[in-house]
Amino acid sequence: MKVAFQGELGAYSEIAARALFGDVELSPVETFEEVFRAVYAGKCDRGVVPIENSLTGSVHRNYDLLLEHPLWIVGEVKLRIVHHLIALPGVKLKDVKRAYSHPQALEQCRAFLRERKIEPVPVYDTAGAVRILKEKRLKDSAAIASIQAARDYGMDVLVSDIAEHRENFTRFLAVGKEPAGDLKDPKTSVVFALKNIPGALFKALSVFALRDIDLVKIESRPIRGKPWQYMFYLDFEGGMEEERCRRAVDHLGEIATFLRVLGSYDKGREVEDWPYLR
């Protein structure tokens, strides 16, 4: 199996891919769009992307990409994110004036940086930030990334676990060209649109309440070219092989102006500790 992820080796997405699929061939790419394209084109069997962080919320671009590509959600994992302040060997914390990392990581470590008057510098990837430090030999800067990235590039960890809250998890989704099968504890994701009339969303959600189906998450995204109209992404307990879930989705289809099932897949486990990968 070949799995695409955004970033470089040592990125949290790589760790999520390993947690989901074990020792498989990995294909690092630069953008989330490339992850979806690689799977759709058949260059990779699966793609892994972050969709939600417990501190900073949803990764909106990946919700849009789920809609734009005819792929299925086939799995998820909830990875505890442990951010480390990483620097070249010999650099001390007092030397650090700037910290490079992905914008999400910088936001999650905002209090640490502000307290020490360290300037945040956004780059495309956490592990990529470590590579930038090493290639440019930046002795007045640090990166925020995983312990894996520090080990991969032979760097020092100045301070460990610097996020504002220890309970910092990111939920990652796996996507594929075929739906998942042999599910043990499933949930389902759908996306739908409604007429902009009073009570429309209430009626849409009531199809699940009528069948005692628990809703896990709802997310709205604007429809491009249609101001103040929205797509709704919904996760609910159960799989489409269950009659009550099929009936609920069929009922939703009678109300919605657009409906697509994104996939049924097993609920992701929380992964708090992960081994050194290489």
Summary of the structure (lengths in Angstrom):
residues: 278
radius of gyration: 20.4
end to end distance: 18.4
largest distance: 64.5
contacts: 945
relative contact order: 0.18
helix: 30%
strand: 33%
